[in-house]
Amino acid sequence: MNALKQLSLFSNQLEGRIPKSFRNMCNLKSLLLHNRLSGDFTEYTKNLSGCTEHSLESLVLDNNQIIGSIPDQIARFSSLTDLSLGDNRLNGTISESIAHLSELQILDLHGNFLKDSIPLWFWDLSPSSRYLNPSYNQISGILPDLSLKFVGFPGLDLRITSEALQLLDLSENLYLEWYPIVFNNGHIYRS
C-alpha cells in the first residue's frame, strides 16, 4: 500500500482508530474518513507521523467521535491544504500550531467544543485560504477590530484578505460584539 495516494472511506460504519501502519504510507496525499471513528486526536497525528506527515495534503475526519485537543504536532504536516475536523468532540482552543500550515486552504472546525476566542493569528492564515469554518463551537469574546490590519476600512475587509476566500462561517458561537465585514461583492454587513 506504499503507492496509495488517496484513501476514501466516506460513509461507512467504521469504528475505532487510525492504525499505526498508516504512518508508512509515504505517498498518501488524501485521507478521507467520515465514519464513527473515536479516540484522541493526538493519537491520530502520532499514527500519521513518519513519512505520511510530509505527503499528506488533505486530512478529512468530519463526522466522527474524535476527542481531545488539536496538538502542536499538527504543524509537522507541512503539506496540508485541507484540515477538516468538523462534527467531532474536539475541545480546548484553536491551536496556534495551525498557523504554521502555510499551504492551508480549508480549515473546517465546525461542530466541536472549541472555546476561548479566535486568536489573532487566525486572520493571518495562508493568503490562499478559501474556507474557514469555526462555527458551532463555544468560542466567545469579541471579534477583533481589524481596521488597523486592513487599512482604509473599519472592520474586516475580505476583499483584501484573500481573493480566494469563499466562506467564513462564524455562526453559533458566543460572541459579544463584532465589527463590520465587507465582502468581494461590495456588500457591507454590520453588527
N, C-alpha and C positions, 0 to 999 in steps of 0.2 A: 504493500500500500504506500510505499515511499513516493510513487509517481502521482498519487492522488492530489488534485488541485482544488476540488470543491466537494464538500460533503454536506448534502442537504437531506435532513431527516425531519422536515416540517410535518406537523400534524399527525404524528404517530402517538402511540401510547407509551413511549419510552420513559422509564423511571431510573433513578439512580444518579450517577455522576459521570463525568468525562473520564475515561480510563487514562492511566499514565502513559500508555503506549502512544497516545496522540502526540506527545512531545517529539516523537521520532518521524513525524510526517513533514519532512523538510520542504516539500513543495506545496503544502496546503495553503491556499490563499483565502478560502472562504469556508467557514464553518457555520451552518445554519441549523440550529437545534431548537425548535419550537415544540416542546413536549411537556412532560411532567417531571423534568429533572429537578433534583434537590441538592442540598449540601451548601457549603460555604463557598462564596465566590473566590476567596483566596486560594482554595484548593483547586479551583478551575484554572486559575492563572498558573499555578505551580505545575499542573498536569499538562499545560500547553507550553511550558517553558522549554528550553532547548532550542533546536533548530526551527521549530514551529513559530517561536516568538519573532523570528526575523522575516518569515514569509507571509504570515497571516495578515490579510488586508481587511477582511470582513468577519466580525465576530457577532453573530446574531443569536442571542439567547433569550428572546422575548417569550413571554407567557410560560414561564416555568415557576418553580417554587424555590429559587435560589435565595439564600440568606447571606447575611454578613455585610461588610462594607466593601467599597472599591479599594483594593490595596494599592500601595505605591508601585508594586512591580508591574502594574498595567502599563507604565511608561516604557518598559522594555519592549513592548510590541510596537516598535517604531514605524511599521508599515501600515498600521491600521488606518483605514479610511472610513470604516463603519463600525461603530460600537453601539449595539442596540441591546439594552438590558431592561427594556420596559416590561411592566406587569410581572415583577418578581417580588421578593420580600427584602430587598436591599435596604440597609439603614445607614445611619451616620450622615456625614456631609458629602458634598460633591468633591471628590478627591482632587487635590491640586496636581497630582501626577497626570491627570488627563490633559493638563495644559502643555505637557511635553510631547503630546501626539501631534506632531506638526503636519501630518497628512490628513488629519481627521476632517471628514466632510459631513458625516452623520453622527450625531450624538443623541441617542434616544434613551432617556432615563425615566420615562413616564410610569406612573402607577406603582411606585415603590414607597418606602417610608423614609426617604431622604429628608433631612431637616436642616435648620440653620438658614442662612441667607445665601443667595447666589454670590460666589466670590467674584471680585473684580476681574481676575484673570479669565473668567468665563467669557467675557466680552472681547477678549483678545485671542480667541481660538483662531485656527487657520483661516486665512482670507478666503479659502475655497469652501468654508463651511456653508452648507445649504439646508441643513435640517437640525435644529436644536430644540429638543423637547424635554424639559424638566417638569412637565405638568403632572397633576395628580400626585403630589408628594406633600410634605409638611414643611415646605420652605416658607420662611416668614421674613419679616423685616420690611425694609423699604427698598424698592428697586433704586439703584443709584442714579443720581442726576449725572448723566454722561455728557452734559453740554460742554464741559471743559475738554473732554476727549474728542467730541465731534464738534469742532469749532463751527460757529455760524448757525447753530440750531439748538435751542434749549430743550434737549431731550435726546432720545436715541434715534439716530438717523440711519436706517438700514440701507439707504442708498450708498452711503459712504462705507459702511462696514463691509459689505460683501455684495457684489452684483449677483452672486450665485445663490444667496440665501432665499429659500422658497418657503420655509416655515420656521417660525419662532413661536412656540406654544408655552405660555407661562400660566395657563389657567389652573384653577382648582388647587391653589396653594393658600398661604395665609398672609399675603402681602398687606401692608398697612397703607402704602402710598406708592404711586408710580408717576412717571413723567411722560410728556408727550412722545409719541413714536410716529415717525414718518416713513412710509414705505415707497418702493420704487414707482408705484403708480401715482405718487404725489399726495395720497390721502394722509391726513394727519389725524391720529387718534389721541385723544386727551383723557386724562383721568377724570 
